[in-house]
Amino acid sequence: MDLGESFEEVAKREIFEETGLVVENLTLIHVFSGSKYYFLNTHFKIANGDEIYSVTAVFYTTDVNGKIKVDYKESEKVQYFAMDDMPNELTDEYRCRILHKSGI
């Protein structure tokens, strides 16, 4: 998150940077934070000793435009998949956030 950015602005920018897709009309689904969502890769200690903790805002939209263009510095692959056919390699961290949206 850059200084001055809203969660929605971050989501739009990151999606475009990592996938080439432009998203609009985002609906905030949930903000994941706290000990229940404390995964090993959301807590970091930086060189000066400060510790930071990742908070994740999850949005939903069907307003997607463009053609997928993967930024391989950021992602290994990008694809759509059905809720009942999620990839096995999807981490528990991401799986719980997706399932939270669906109510499963």
WOMO-V296625 format. One record per run of one state. SS is the DSSP state (alpha for helix, beta for strand, coil for the rest). FROM is the first residue (numbers start at 0). LEN is the number of residues. If there is no record, write none. Layout:
ss:SS from:FROM len:LEN
ss:SS from:FROM len:LEN
//
This chain:
ss:coil from:0 len:6
ss:alpha from:6 len:13
ss:coil from:19 len:2
ss:beta from:21 len:3
ss:coil from:24 len:2
ss:beta from:26 len:6
ss:coil from:32 len:2
ss:alpha from:34 len:3
ss:coil from:37 len:2
ss:alpha from:39 len:3
ss:beta from:42 len:3
ss:coil from:45 len:5
ss:beta from:50 len:3
ss:coil from:53 len:2
ss:beta from:55 len:5
ss:coil from:60 len:2
ss:beta from:62 len:3
ss:coil from:65 len:17
ss:alpha from:82 len:3
ss:coil from:85 len:6
ss:alpha from:91 len:11
ss:coil from:102 len:2
//
